[in-house]
Amino acid sequence: MPMVVLGLLLVGLKVAEFGPFANWPWWGVLLPFGLAIVWWEFADGSGLTKRRAIEKMEKRKEERRDRALEALGLNTRHQKQVTKVREAKARTASSADPTQADTRPPEPPRRDPRL
């Protein structure tokens, strides 16, 4: 896309006969269009365009899934992040001052509601 914009700019400057662009040969002015065509052929042939489209679609699908889970009240990512932060704080607190032991009783084992 930048090559097409550059080509349009050069054609406009050539037609308006602005400064040194008035003396440029037409092949030099139209060269960015040729480079854009070559780039598009390469991008399509190598699968780059298709990969980018698939990545964009996967990102949108993941965002839609996250919104649906959050709307249902099942924000699992948030819970995982909170757990990681709490574990990290506990590790740094215990390694920073070993005399300050956690005096809370351990949590009781949780029952699986599906059983």
N, C-alpha and C positions, 0 to 999 in steps of 0.2 A: 504494500500500500504506500509506503514512503516513496518508492520509485515512481509510482503513478502521479503522486502529488508533485514530485520534483519535475517530472515530464510536463505536467500541465503548467507549472510555473515557467519552465524554460520556453514552452510554446508561446505562452502569453508574452514573455519578454521579447521573443524573436518577432512575433507579429507586431508588437508595439514599437519595435526597433529601438529598444531601450539600451543605451550604453554599448558595451562590447558584444552583447548578445546579438545585435543586428548583423554582425560580421561572421557569426558562427555558421558553419555548414548545417544543413537540415539533418544530416545523419547524426551529428553531435547533439542536436536538440531532441531528436526522437530516440536516442540511445536508451534513456531510462525506461521507455515503454518496452523495448526489446528485453532489457534485463528483468523487468517485472514478469514478462511472459516466461522467460527461462526459469525464474524462481518458482512461479506457480506450477510449471510442469514438473520441476524437481520435487516440490513439496507434495504434490498429488501422487507422483510416481513412487516416492519413498514411503508413503503412508503417514507422513507427518501431519497432514491435515486431518486425516481420519483419527489418529491418536489423540490429537487435541480435542476433537469433537467428543470422543468417548470419555476423556478425562473430565470435560466440562459436564457431560451428562451424568457421570458417576458422582461428581461433587454435588450437583443439584439433587440427585436421588438421596444422597447421604443427609443433606440439609433437610430435605422433606421428611425423611425418616426421623431425624432428631426432633423436628417440630412436632410430629405426630406423637412421639414418645413423651415429649414434655407436656403436650396437651392432655395426655392420658395420666400424667403424674408419675411417669416411669423414667425419670431423668437419670438413667444409669451412669452416664458419663460424669455427671456432677458428683454422684456418690463416690465413684471411683477416685476422682480428683480429691475429694475431701478426705477419703481414707488415706491416700498417698501423702497428703500434706500432714495429717495427724501422725502417721507413722514416722515421717521425716522429723517432725518436731520431737517426737518421743525419743528417737535415736540420738538427735543432737543434744537433747536435755540430759539423757542418761550418760552420754559420753563426755559431756562438758563438766558435770559435777557428779561423780559417783557416790558422794555422801548423801545426795538428795534422792533417795529411792522412792518409787511410786508406792504409796501406802494404801491405795484403793484396793478393795478386794477384786479378784478377777471376775469377769462377767460370767454368768451361768451359761451353759451350752444352750444354743438355740434349737428349738424343735422345728423340723421341716413341716410346714403346713400342708404339704401334699400327701403326707402319710396318714 
